[in-house]
Amino acid sequence: MTKSIDLQLNAKSIADIKKGYPLILKEAVMNPEVLKEEGSIIRLVDRNWRFVAKGYYGEQNKGIGWVLTKNEDEEIDFDFFESKIRKALERRESFFNDPITTAFRVFNGEGDGIGGLTIDYFDGYYMVSWYSQGIYSLKHHVYGVLEKIVDYKGIYEKKRFDTKGQYIEQDDFVRGEQGDFPIIIKENGMNFAIDLNDGAMTGIFLDQRDVRQSIRENYSEGKNVLNTFSYTGAFSVAALHGGAQKTTNIDLASRSEAKTIEQLSVNGFDYEQQEIRVMDVFDYFRYAKRHELKFDLVILDPPSFARSKKYTFSTARNYPELLMDAIAITEKNGIIVASTNNASFGMKRFKTFIEKAFTDAGSKYKILEESSLPKDFRTNRDFPEFNYLKVVILQKTK
């Protein structure tokens, strides 16, 4: 039985929570000394100790926990978790019934009512990601619910609550049958090789599904494509399915080459006809300028923060310079897919980065398309900060 404690919050935070804001901010807490054990159920109260909401204590980025209910009589127990997860599964019914897409998100944290918890589906396998020690201490409820209400081949987990929210290395298998990895999942008819027990990543970022589909359908035919920070080459797979002439894939991680070859191969593409380079993206930009290389389609989806021997990169500070480098090697009327998953700023600020980059480069553009998280990544539209993905597809007109 988890302990319940009363946590006093300041007036601003109380007002926000009453409006539906789900994150309990560190700076809002007036009696932090009562917070001792992550996973404790907390009653959120105002200055006069009047009940406002219930949640749990779990350190995650700028928060110390998440609001779960504003009903004082609702218990945070197995039935609570079952209700939330069952509703989330019902919302994804169309995905379960889609024969050409077999991987998607089935539970998206606070968007489905339990912050700090996500559950992804990969063709019969479920992957549960835990973002704090607090929510992980309630894992028996989550695994018990999955055991009760879903049919599964196997369940894997990712603990993402080490220092600075990093993944904790472990054997990620939880129960069921162990996968013979890689398994091949489908996304809009494309194939992707997935490994759920190979560290922090799986082989594909599910939140970019709509972007891959757009690249494939609208921007690839006959194009010479540069895919930077290419990871396993998923954007290049989409571009080649859309009729791209050639792809160039650049990533600093040494394993990216083998992973990209794997993704190209499971889709029937000859990887030897594509260019795959393990090198720093900024070094490649310099190389491309020196050799006067130009591309029709450039994809920019950097990590929020990256460090190599030569460079330290942060999207919040350095995205305009990155985009300027891309502009320099994009053909006139070429397409740039500008993307970021940095949750510390919104779409409005991201567009100022784009404007600055083109102004400083003496170039011009028009926005063709913009998007954020796909439908299965459910978020609260009243609080756009939780809809972290920002994608702007633009055309260089000068």
HELIX and SHEET records of a PDB file:
HELIX    1   1 ALA A   11  LYS A   18  1                                   8    
HELIX    2   2 LYS A   26  ALA A   28  5                                   3    
HELIX    3   3 PRO A   32  VAL A   34  5                                   3    
HELIX    4   4 PHE A   78  ARG A   91  1                                  14    
HELIX    5   5 GLU A   93  PHE A   96  1                                   4    
HELIX    6   6 GLY A  109  ASP A  112  5                                   4    
HELIX    7   7 GLN A  133  TYR A  136  1                                   4    
HELIX    8   8 LYS A  139  ILE A  149  1                                  11    
HELIX    9   9 THR A  163  GLY A  165  5                                   3    
HELIX   10  10 LEU A  206  GLN A  208  5                                   3    
HELIX   11  11 ARG A  209  SER A  214  1                                   6    
HELIX   12  12 ILE A  215  TYR A  219  3                                   5    
HELIX   13  13 ALA A  234  HIS A  241  1                                   8    
HELIX   14  14 SER A  256  VAL A  266  1                                  11    
HELIX   15  15 TYR A  271  GLN A  273  5                                   3    
HELIX   16  16 VAL A  281  ARG A  290  1                                  10    
HELIX   17  17 THR A  315  ALA A  328  1                                  14    
HELIX   18  18 MET A  347  ASP A  360  1                                  14    
HELIX   19  19 PRO A  384  PHE A  386  5                                   3    
SHEET    1   A 5 SER A   4  GLN A   8  0                                        
SHEET    2   A 5 ILE A  41  VAL A  45  1                                        
SHEET    3   A 5 PHE A  51  GLN A  60 -1                                        
SHEET    4   A 5 GLY A  63  THR A  69 -1                                        
SHEET    5   A 5 LEU A  23  LEU A  25 -1                                        
SHEET    1   B 5 ALA A 103  ASN A 108  0                                        
SHEET    2   B 5 LEU A 117  PHE A 122 -1                                        
SHEET    3   B 5 TYR A 125  TRP A 130 -1                                        
SHEET    4   B 5 GLY A 154  LYS A 159  1                                        
SHEET    5   B 5 PHE A 173  GLY A 176 -1                                        
SHEET    1   C 2 ILE A 183  GLU A 187  0                                        
SHEET    2   C 2 MET A 190  ILE A 194 -1                                        
SHEET    1   D 7 GLU A 275  VAL A 278  0                                        
SHEET    2   D 7 LYS A 246  ASP A 251  1                                        
SHEET    3   D 7 ASN A 224  THR A 228  1                                        
SHEET    4   D 7 PHE A 295  LEU A 300  1                                        
SHEET    5   D 7 THR A 330  THR A 340  1                                        
SHEET    6   D 7 LYS A 390  LYS A 396 -1                                        
SHEET    7   D 7 TYR A 365  SER A 371 -1                                        
SHEET    1   E 2 PHE A 305  ARG A 307  0                                        
SHEET    2   E 2 THR A 312  SER A 314 -1                                        
END                                                                             
